[in-house]
Amino acid sequence: MRRLIHILGILCLVACSQPEVVQTETTENNWYRPEVDLGQLFIDIQMSQIFPDSKTFVDCTPIKQPSKIIEEYNVLKDSEDFDMLRFVKANFRIPEENSTGQKLDNDPDLGTHLINHWDFLTRNNDSISYPSTLFALPKDYVVPGGRFREIYYWDSYFTMLGLMASEREDLAVNMVDNFAYLIDEIGFIPNGNRTYYLGRSQPPFFSSMVMLLGEKSGLDSIVKYIPQLEREYDFWMDGANSVGIGNPINHVVMMEDSVILNRYWDKFDTPRPESYREDVELAEHAEDKNLLYRNVRAAAASGWDFSTRWFKDPEKFESIITTEIIPVDLNCLLYQTELAISQLAAQKGDKAKSDTFKQKAAIRKDAILKYCWNPKEGYFTDYIFTESKFSPYITAAGNFPLYYGLATQGQADAQAIVMEKNLLSPGGLVTTKFDSKQQWDSPNGWAPLQWIAIKGFEKYGSTDLSYQIADRWLGVNEKVYANTGKMMEKYNVMDTTLLAGGGEYPTQDGFGWTNGVALAIIKDLQIPEMDTTLVLK
């Protein structure tokens, strides 16, 4: 392992060129939404299971106007020899299967693979002809890999950590500029740059991305993003002026002491187009199907799709209550957004705005400590506002208050004990304690949550625990890579002899945020016995 780190340190000093920028335009007039434009045909295709992955069809591109395809379908569908797959192939361009990205002959070790793989995961700036579910972006960007053929919001922060460590600041800047573009054009950053994600965002890491660039190039270089930071903040706070206790609006919830906190939300209450059949089958026996769909979509907006974290009964998916929960991670991210706007406004000389957002951050911090610090558990948890009680689940999301510096030293020390007892595993941190067969539960661990914990505990002086998480996580990364030649979306951290599983789709490889976190750990964390003279500069 240490030899690989030495090699990685040398190989990362690579030159890079700035990609050409092609300006494109995304307007509502050319949005293609297959669930709307195709109507019953869309439902029939998704329920037919002609593709093992429901996402495949919504990524297909019609080769003629949808209205013409519908006309043809209505004529042919009742014929004896009608074949749905043949019909789809005749009328839609099927997305190509992404290569697995298995290591190449010139990738003798993990370090070389991670550096070379950025080019493999980079997509050229888009020029898209109607109809397509893909939003055109003005600059090149990095996708996660596998079935994820588009940019994803919260993935990109962790990808950017690795890009900065690899001296690929050009791509990191592109990522932020693309997200700023989406805010300008759509009003928020969607889950991904697809029309079927128009109802929701993801954990709001935009301010963290912007500040990451500022660490390298200085605050003066990033004050230009203040308008987009404020507009995204307005999206998350929409309804704050009219919300009341017991009457949440969109993402905002007024607590019993009249303080406003946030929840995950999706503006639609219908089956997700990219998982249509799965959602319909889940809701088959639900008393309120639309409420169930809303909660499923809100969980997708959290990035944790899916986890017992959102379930009232850990054994029943249909007990999902995402919209009734104040998530600790989301509110820490919005605290960070408020601080970032305050800091950048001060840098620009706007004292009034700086003071306003500083006060907002202070109010939110106090509220997080009140509603998310569970003194009985000695741990940060979510809060179920509809029942005025702490969530009973110990999850890796509880480390966000440490990452963003909200916790007291005593809270951080207590949290370290609880987390080590409940979540620390042979391969790093498990996401939750429950083995529910959902992918954001045991036995799986995920790169972003490792990074949040590693840096959070390091910030509060628990360096031994931080080192353990980092070393164990890198160990399972290297082990799986040695056996498969791939970096994975998630890992089995309970039994490192097995691959991860669970969820709505097979485990994906590639993989953007795993690569980014591995590189960031190696660069930024001083692991014992590591010869840091050869680590990335």
C-alpha positions, 0 to 999 in steps of 0.5 A: 500500500505504501509503495503505491502511495509513493508512486501515486505521489510522483505520477500526480505531477502531471500537466493538463490543458484547458479544454475548449469551451463551446457555448450552448443554451438550455431552455424549457422550450427544448426540454424532452420529458419522456414521461410527459411527451410519450404518455402511455407509451412511456408507462408501457415501456417502463413496465415491460421490463425490456431493460434490466435497468429502468434508467436505460430508457429515459436516457434513450433519444427518440430518432423522430418526433415523440408524437410520430412514435406514439402514432406508430405505436398505437397502430402496431401495439395490438398486432400479434407479432408486436415486440416492444424491444424491437419497437424501441430499438427502431424508434430510439437511440439506445445509450451505449453501455459505458466501458467498465474502465478496467485498468489498462496495460499502462496502469500498473498500479492504483495510483496510475489508474486514478490519474489516467481515469479522469480522462476516461470519466470526462465528457465533452461540453454538450451540443444537444439536438432536441429531443434529449433528456440531457441538459447541455452544459457549456464546459467539460465535466466529470461523470461518476461512471457506469450507468451514471452518464451525466453530472451529479450534484453532490458527487462532484464535490468529492470528485473535485477533491481528487481533481485538485489533488491531481492538479486538474484545477481546470476541470474543477473550475469547469465543474463549478462553472457548469453548476453556476450555469445550471443555477442561472438557467434553471434556478437551482442545481438539479440532482443531475443534468437530466430533465427527469431530475427537474423536481429535486436537487441533492445535498447542496455542496455548491458553496463547499465547491466554490470555497474549495477553489478559493483555497487554491486561488484566493477569495477574490477569484470566487466572489463572482459566484455570490449571485449563484450562491444566493440564488441557490440559497433562495431555492432551498429557503423558498417559502420561508416567509410564509411557513408556519409551525406544523405547515412546512413548505417545500424544503423549509420547516418551522420548528416549535420555537419558530426557527426555520430548518430544512428538509429534503423535498421533491416538487413531484409526487409521482413515480420517478421516471428513471425508476418508474416500475420500481416505484409503482410496484412499491406503492401497489398496496400503499394507502396514499401512493402520492405521499409515498412517491413524494417521500421516495423522491425526497430520499433520492434528493438526499443522495441516500437512495435508499436507507433505513435512515428514512424508514419509520420501520427499518424492515419496511420500505413503504414506511418511508417518511423522508419529508418528516425529517430534519436531516443533520447533513442538509442543515450543516450544508446550508450553514456552510452556505450561509457562512460562505456568502457572509465571507465572500460578501465581506471580501467584496466589501458588502458589510450589510450582506455579510452581517445578515448571513453571519447572523443566519448561520449563527441561528442555524448553528444553535438550532442544529445543536438543539435539534440534532445533538442527541444527548442520550446517544451522545451523537448527532442524529436527524430529528423527526419534526412531526413527532418532536423527537430524535431519530433512533438511527446512528448513521454516518450523516452525524459526522457533518457537524464535525466536518463543518465545525459546529460541534463542541469539543465535548460533543466531538469526543462523545461522538467518536466513542459512539461512532467507533462502537457502532460504525467503524468496520474492517473496511472503514465506516459502515453507513448505518447499523442495519442490514436492510438490503438497501445500498445506503445501509450495512454492510456498505461504506461510501467514499463521501462519508469516509471523507466527512468523518476523516476530516471531521475527527481530524479537526477535533483532534481525534487523529487516531480514529481519523487515521484508522478510517483512512487506512482501512478505507484505502485498504479496501479500495486497493484490495478490490482494485487488485482483484478486479482492476476497478474502483467501485461506487461503494464497498462492503466494509463489514466483510472486505472479501465480498463486494458491496450490494443492495439497492435498485441497480448493480454496483457500479464501477468507475468511479468519480467520488471514490477516485476523488476521495482516495486521492484527497486522503493521500494528499491531505491526511498525514497517515502514520508511517507515510513518507509524506515527502513523496505525497502530492504537493 
